[in-house]
Amino acid sequence: MIGLISATAAGAAARDRLAAAWPERTRVYEGPVGDAVRAAFAQCEQVVCFLATGAVVRLLAPLLGDKTTDPGVVCVDEGGRFAVSLLGGHGGGANELAREVAELTGALPVVTTATDAVDLPGLDTLGLPVEGAVAAVSRALLDGGPVALRAEVAWPLPALPVTDADAEPGRGGEAGGYTVLVTDRDVEPGPREVLLRPPTLVVGVGASKGAPADEVLALIGGALAEAGLSVTSVAELATVDAKSKEPGLLAAAERLGVPLVTHPAEELARIDVPNPSAAPLAAVGTPSVAEAAALAGGGELVVPKRKSAASPAMATCAVVRRPGRGRLAVVGLGPGARDLLTPRARAELRRAAVLVGLDQYVDQIRDLLRPGTQVLESGLGAEEERARTAVAEARAGRAVALIGSGDAGVYAMASPALAEASHDIDVVGVPGVTAALAAGAILGAPLGHDHVSISLSDLHTPWEVIERRVRAAAEADLVVTFYNPRSRGRDWQLPKALAVLGEHRDPGTPVGVVRNASRADESSRLTTLGALDPAWVDMMTVVTVGNTATREIAGRMVTPRGYRWQEEPR
């Protein structure tokens, strides 16, 4: 919950705008300002004060406890010019809240956290448990000092400007440098070291009815300690469906802060385990619960089944290490204009440690990448190579963004990438504004009814197939947008496609021609099927041909939503 506090009419007006925009997230605090600030600080995860920063500092000073538990605080001035992240920039989420408030109110976000100011991901914002010299290592990253990244477990981290991602300078920087160590081992950080704990461990648990949570937790703790593994890297407890409501297992999972995941007995019975037993087979229908449940999602068995030390033993457990999964984001950049790049696309570009793309598309968004992002770019005609490269980088456990123009799933990189990808990586698709939509918005509303997109490039598709599709669209009276309509080496396909459409449409059918939609040198023209000159068209152009109902109205190309054309406006 976000507490909202103001002292003046101007502040109250801005406060009420936030309350109206975020009714489920906010609570307005009335009354004396001091009392309101103290109450909100105690009761809310975040606080927005429409007050002077000095006044808020004096009110909060006696209340400050620990940066990991204090709420994030944002101050907005009376004129609504600035949204200042005052307290809890990372831990309390104030930096991101300041940006959200600024976007909503038209203010300028003020973020002074060093890592955010230079677009460096904070080590405590990566979504992983973190231990060690966070401030010292972050300062070294900021200063360009010697920082080595050692990943004992592959994990898709965002770009970090480390000086060496492979060298081992010694635990905790014994050779004079600093270290970021990604590990699930139970080790203590060195004086110049940060430990990142990825959630790689799955603990399979079997339990008798009524098994106490304390017995389950003691068993798990002992098994992890004996194997030298960290409890903070436990991702889930796993068991058989029949134990889904066992109170001791539910309580143990809650105290560990992880989910209890259950599997059907017949599924577990099919998994080969080193230590099957007749007892669980008779009780729940599978010869193994702990080992099989831990192995259900794949991985390496690092702790075989063991029983608790209680007498009688009421619980068993086994531990599996799952390999880190790389992450491939296939990102559509839109037609070119920066304001048509979606927020989700921006976020994925900032999350990536590796960017793969066509060189001219990389140039469009290079300024959005975090420092340290590895860029793998290539020229036209290397689509399959880029797809293979992106998938290979993801398989190595890295966070990868593969970019394409428009929507990456429309005549772009998603298809070849997903043809290469398999179940061993996570794939995220990020939609973008494709050329047909960008051109349609410029022309008017040509896609108001059923429409189809057809590429006229016969580099990968035989012309006979393309012509058959054009003819089918013509016979079905669909609006048609032609991608890749004409190049220096392919100058006859567009006239041929237009002739096929002309067999079913009047020469006066409206046609829109848009080049470089949304870019600085954008151009467009509205013509007709009979008057279109193919020389106007190149590979940077899309051509949209209307159906029999499409009209030109006030200089715009419009296809009606209904099947009957309404009376044309005078």
Secondary structure, DSSP 8 states (H G I E B T S, - for coil): -EEEEESSHHHHHHHHHHHHH-TTTEEE--S-HHHHHHHHHHH-SEEEEES-HHHHHHHHGGG---TTTS-EEEEE-TTS-EEEEEE-SSTT-HHHHHHHHHHHHT-EEE---HHHHTT---GGGSSS-EEE-HHHHHHHHHHT--EEEEESS---------SBSS----TTSTTSSEEEEE--B-----TTEEEE----EEEEEEE-TT--HHHHHHHHHHHHHHHTB-GGGEEEEEEEGGGTT-HHHHHHHHHHT--EEEE-HHHHHTS--SS--HHHHHHHS-S-SHHHHHHTT--EEEEEEEE-SSSS--EEEEEEE----EEEEEEE-BSS-GGGS-HHHHHHHHH-SEEEEEHHHHHHHGGGS-TT-EEEEE-TT-HHHHHHHHHHHHHTT-EEEEEESB-TTSSSSHHHHHHH--TTEEEEEE----HHHHHHHHHEETTSS-EEEEE---SSS-HHHHHHHHHHHHHTT-EEEEES--BTTB-SHHHHHHHHHHTTS-TT-EEEEEESTTSTT-EEEEEETTT--GGG--TTEEEEE--TT-EEETTEEE--SSSS------
